[in-house]
Amino acid sequence: MKSDALDGMVVFAAVAEAKNFRVAGERLGVSASAVSQALRKLEERLGVPLVHRTTRSVRLSQAGERMYASLRPALEEVQAAVAAVSESGDVPRGTVRLLVGTAADPVLTGPLLVDFLAAHPQVNLDLVVSDAVGDIVAEGYDAGIQLGEVIDRDMIAVPVTGDIRMTVVGAPSYFARHRKPRHPRDLVEHECLNWHPAAGTPAYRWEFTESGREIVVSVPSRVLSTDSAVNIRLARAGLGLAIVYEDQVRDEVARGELAPVLEKFCEPFPGYYLFYPQRRLASPALRALIEHLETTILVAEMVGVRACVAGFAPFGVALATLSSSTNFSTVMGRVFACPLRITSICTVLPTSVSATMRGSAR
């Protein structure tokens, strides 16, 4: 096969994914007119139209759909192989592009990625924080971090957090005007600050559990937002009730700015996972991140902690006997391949244990 035919297929795949000549050109580093010309040559060679063009949009023809379905897996393998060769060597290097759900944002500032980057100075991260549910492969991501329940079954998933929990909260000023709900069905009588992942998508139906049975409530949305942080601020102002992840409002609850309700109906559920396609060869940089996750979880299990390695409950150790060991910092530092400060270890521990561990670090 001629090289220009292969080039044309790469261009076609970029157009199929971007649905736009200009965007496809930007991804390939060429002009929109060069993309159009290469695609036209490929169509002439094949004798069939691959896309339908209008002044406003580009969409695949039936022949284009069939060709892209066959071409995409092959291109993924080629791209992964090239990346693996270019990044080969003893030291992982290159860029890992991740799509991260907005509620998993604490993962970005917790010890997980900080420790990983400290241990791998030649690896870069390209992070896109969004709740848009899409095809991570088609959109050019190496992996994603999302709730386990929304990840396709054909993906390989590695835990990033432990179990997480939703909570319904309101400000004291709101409860001064409204009676606290005692059951999820009472929410239909309240002002609710709701969420949806993107414009045009349905509002979230609030989920609860009672005696092992799921309860779903379509609440009246006084405010509908794509950003739970906005809802938290409005809840603090007394505008209504918001449902958010418990750790997003832990400080506000501790300060008395927000009060949780319906707690017995909010049970923990599996948290966030890093996921990637099983058919794609992971780059050395992505493999290094995966190994870092797996090592972190393994160490947590070894010391008897139900690990939350980032964000929602920082990674920690629960055995005071280990904390008193003179080798503790050295062993854990080697595991993470970077310096470890016990004072930054998770506060999921009893106060006495945490104090013991902090004392041993001095």
Secondary structure, DSSP 8 states (H G I E B T S, - for coil): --HHHHHHHHHHHHHHHHSSHHHHHHHHTS-HHHHHHHHHHHHHHHTS--EEE-SS-EEE-HHHHHHHHHHHHHHHHHHHHHHHHHT-SSS--EEEEEEE-GGGTHHHHSHHHHHHHHH-TTEEEEEEE------TTTTT-SEEEEEGGGS-TTEEEEE-S--B-EEEEE-HHHHTTS---SSGGGGGGS-EEEE-SSTTS----EEEEETTEEEEE---EEEEES-HHHHHHHHHTTS-EEEEEGGGSHHHHHTTSSEEE-GGG---B--EEEEEETTS---HHHHHHHHHHHHHHHHHHHTT-----STTS------HHHHT-TTHHHHHHHHHTS---GGGS-S-S-HHHHHHHHHHH-
